[in-house]
Amino acid sequence: MSSLDLTRDDGRNVAGVLPEFIVLAVVALVIALALAFAGGYVTRDIVSRKRRAEARRWREYSEPGWLRASAPANTNEAANTNAIAAVATGELGQMLDRWESRARARRA
């Protein structure tokens, strides 16, 4: 028996695991990772399709007449920008009046 025969370990590495098995394990992990990403994208696509379908159904929804108020309660647009609002009473009204007059002064 020669010294070369003593150092040979039948194709095994130091840990005693075949190198082919390590390559197969890495390939299997990469495939599992790819399947997990694909599953996530498929799930996201399904949820998005359901959400878009529901949005399309709601877009065709018509508001009943009794639900609509005559004027919106919260709007940033004044009904008549040239008209000065009536003097507000109370602490909050006075504060809002000062705020509006300062805003008009900045615009002028």
TIGU-366941 format. One record per atom (N, C-alpha, C): residue in three letters; x, y, z. Coordinates in steps of 0.1 Angstrom, whole numbers, padded with zeros to 4 digits, always signed. Example, Ala and Ser with C-alpha at 12.3 -4.5 7.8 and 13.67 -1.06 7.14 Angstrom:
ala+0132-0057+0078;ala+0123-0045+0078;ala+0132-0033+0078;ser+0128-0022+0071;ser+0137-0011+0071;ser+0129+0000+0079;
***
This chain:
met+0008-0012+0000;met+0000+0000+0000;met+0009+0012+0000;ser+0006+0022-0009;ser+0014+0034-0010;ser+0009+0045-0001;ser+0016+0056+0000;ser+0012+0067+0008;ser+0000+0074+0002;leu-0002+0073-0011;leu-0013+0079-0018;leu-0026+0072-0014;asp-0025+0059-0012;asp-0037+0051-0008;asp-0042+0055+0006;leu-0033+0059+0014;leu-0036+0062+0028;leu-0043+0076+0028;thr-0040+0085+0020;thr-0046+0098+0020;thr-0059+0099+0012;arg-0062+0089+0004;arg-0074+0088-0003;arg-0086+0084+0006;asp-0097+0091+0005;asp-0108+0087+0014;asp-0121+0084+0006;asp-0119+0078-0005;asp-0130+0073-0014;asp-0139+0085-0019;gly-0134+0097-0021;gly-0141+0108-0027;gly-0149+0116-0016;arg-0146+0113-0003;arg-0153+0120+0007;arg-0144+0132+0012;asn-0150+0142+0017;asn-0142+0153+0022;asn-0139+0151+0037;val-0135+0161+0044;val-0130+0159+0058;val-0142+0155+0067;ala-0154+0160+0065;ala-0165+0157+0074;ala-0171+0143+0071;gly-0167+0137+0060;gly-0172+0124+0056;gly-0185+0125+0048;val-0188+0137+0043;val-0200+0139+0034;val-0196+0140+0020;leu-0203+0134+0011;leu-0200+0135-0003;leu-0202+0149-0008;pro-0193+0154-0016;pro-0194+0167-0022;pro-0207+0168-0031;glu-0211+0158-0037;glu-0223+0158-0045;glu-0235+0160-0036;phe-0235+0155-0024;phe-0246+0157-0015;phe-0247+0172-0011;ile-0236+0178-0009;ile-0236+0192-0005;ile-0242+0201-0016;val-0238+0197-0029;val-0243+0205-0040;val-0258+0203-0042;leu-0262+0191-0040;leu-0277+0188-0040;leu-0284+0195-0029;ala-0279+0196-0018;ala-0285+0203-0007;ala-0286+0218-0010;val-0276+0224-0015;val-0276+0238-0019;val-0286+0241-0030;val-0287+0232-0040;val-0297+0233-0051;val-0311+0232-0045;ala-0313+0223-0036;ala-0326+0221-0030;ala-0330+0233-0022;leu-0321+0239-0015;leu-0324+0252-0007;leu-0327+0263-0016;val-0320+0264-0027;val-0323+0275-0037;val-0337+0273-0043;ile-0340+0261-0047;ile-0353+0258-0052;ile-0364+0261-0042;ala-0362+0257-0030;ala-0372+0260-0019;ala-0374+0275-0017;leu-0363+0282-0018;leu-0364+0297-0017;leu-0371+0303-0028;ala-0369+0298-0040;ala-0376+0303-0052;ala-0391+0300-0051;leu-0394+0288-0046;leu-0409+0284-0045;leu-0415+0293-0034;ala-0408+0297-0024;ala-0414+0305-0014;ala-0416+0319-0019;phe-0407+0325-0027;phe-0409+0338-0033;phe-0421+0337-0043;ala-0421+0327-0051;ala-0432+0325-0061;ala-0446+0324-0053;gly-0446+0317-0042;gly-0459+0316-0035;gly-0463+0329-0029;gly-0453+0337-0025;gly-0457+0351-0020;gly-0462+0360-0030;tyr-0456+0359-0042;tyr-0461+0368-0053;tyr-0475+0363-0058;val-0477+0350-0058;val-0490+0345-0062;val-0501+0349-0052;thr-0498+0348-0039;thr-0507+0352-0029;thr-0510+0367-0030;arg-0500+0375-0032;arg-0502+0390-0034;arg-0511+0393-0046;asp-0508+0385-0057;asp-0516+0388-0069;asp-0531+0384-0067;ile-0534+0373-0059;ile-0547+0369-0057;ile-0554+0380-0048;val-0548+0384-0038;val-0554+0394-0029;val-0556+0407-0036;ser-0547+0411-0045;ser-0548+0424-0053;ser-0560+0422-0063;arg-0561+0411-0069;arg-0572+0409-0078;arg-0586+0410-0071;lys-0587+0404-0059;lys-0599+0405-0051;lys-0602+0420-0047;arg-0591+0427-0043;arg-0593+0441-0039;arg-0598+0449-0051;arg-0591+0447-0062;arg-0595+0455-0074;arg-0609+0452-0079;ala-0613+0439-0078;ala-0627+0435-0081;ala-0637+0442-0072;glu-0634+0443-0059;glu-0643+0449-0050;glu-0644+0464-0053;ala-0632+0470-0056;ala-0632+0485-0060;ala-0640+0487-0072;arg-0640+0478-0082;arg-0648+0480-0094;arg-0663+0479-0091;arg-0666+0470-0082;arg-0680+0469-0078;arg-0685+0482-0071;trp-0676+0488-0062;trp-0680+0500-0055;trp-0680+0512-0064;arg-0673+0512-0075;arg-0673+0523-0084;arg-0686+0525-0090;glu-0693+0514-0093;glu-0706+0515-0099;glu-0717+0519-0089;tyr-0714+0520-0076;tyr-0723+0523-0065;tyr-0728+0537-0067;ser-0741+0539-0067;ser-0747+0552-0068;ser-0753+0556-0054;glu-0750+0568-0050;glu-0754+0572-0037;glu-0769+0575-0036;pro-0776+0571-0027;pro-0790+0574-0026;pro-0792+0589-0023;gly-0804+0594-0028;gly-0807+0608-0026;gly-0807+0613-0012;trp-0813+0604-0003;trp-0814+0608+0011;trp-0801+0609+0018;leu-0790+0603+0013;leu-0778+0603+0020;leu-0770+0615+0017;arg-0771+0621+0005;arg-0763+0633+0002;arg-0768+0645+0009;ala-0759+0652+0015;ala-0763+0664+0022;ala-0763+0676+0012;ser-0770+0687+0015;ser-0771+0698+0006;ser-0757+0704+0004;ala-0749+0705+0014;ala-0736+0711+0013;ala-0726+0702+0020;pro-0714+0700+0015;pro-0705+0691+0022;pro-0701+0698+0036;ala-0699+0689+0046;ala-0696+0694+0059;ala-0682+0699+0060;asn-0673+0692+0053;asn-0659+0695+0055;asn-0653+0698+0041;thr-0651+0711+0038;thr-0646+0714+0025;thr-0636+0726+0027;asn-0626+0727+0018;asn-0617+0738+0019;asn-0621+0749+0009;glu-0631+0747+0001;glu-0635+0757-0008;glu-0646+0765-0002;ala-0645+0778-0003;ala-0656+0786+0002;ala-0666+0787-0009;ala-0679+0789-0004;ala-0690+0790-0014;ala-0688+0802-0023;asn-0685+0813-0016;asn-0683+0826-0024;asn-0670+0832-0018;thr-0660+0832-0026;thr-0647+0837-0021;thr-0647+0852-0019;asn-0655+0860-0026;asn-0656+0874-0025;asn-0663+0879-0012;ala-0672+0871-0008;ala-0681+0875+0004;ala-0673+0872+0017;ile-0675+0882+0026;ile-0668+0880+0039;ile-0678+0873+0048;ala-0673+0863+0055;ala-0681+0855+0064;ala-0687+0864+0075;ala-0699+0859+0080;ala-0705+0867+0091;ala-0696+0866+0103;val-0697+0876+0112;val-0689+0876+0124;val-0693+0864+0133;ala-0683+0857+0136;ala-0685+0845+0145;ala-0684+0849+0159;thr-0693+0843+0167;thr-0693+0846+0181;thr-0686+0835+0189;gly-0682+0837+0200;gly-0676+0827+0208;gly-0661+0827+0206;glu-0654+0820+0215;glu-0639+0819+0214;glu-0634+0813+0202;leu-0640+0801+0198;leu-0635+0794+0186;leu-0638+0802+0174;gly-0650+0809+0173;gly-0654+0817+0162;gly-0644+0828+0160;gln-0641+0835+0171;gln-0631+0846+0170;gln-0618+0842+0165;met-0613+0830+0170;met-0600+0825+0165;met-0601+0822+0150;leu-0611+0815+0146;leu-0613+0812+0132;leu-0614+0825+0123;asp-0620+0835+0128;asp-0622+0847+0121;asp-0608+0854+0119;arg-0600+0854+0130;arg-0586+0860+0129;arg-0578+0852+0119;trp-0579+0839+0119;trp-0572+0830+0110;trp-0576+0833+0096;glu-0588+0835+0093;glu-0593+0838+0079;glu-0588+0852+0075;ser-0589+0861+0084;ser-0585+0875+0080;ser-0570+0875+0077;arg-0562+0868+0085;arg-0547+0867+0082;arg-0545+0860+0069;ala-0553+0850+0066;ala-0551+0843+0053;ala-0555+0852+0041;arg-0565+0860+0043;arg-0569+0869+0032;arg-0558+0880+0030;ala-0552+0884+0041;ala-0542+0894+0041;ala-0529+0889+0033;arg-0526+0876+0036;arg-0515+0870+0029;arg-0517+0869+0014;arg-0530+0866+0010;arg-0533+0864-0004;arg-0533+0878-0011;ala-0536+0888-0004;ala-0537+0902-0011;ala-0524+0908-0014;
***
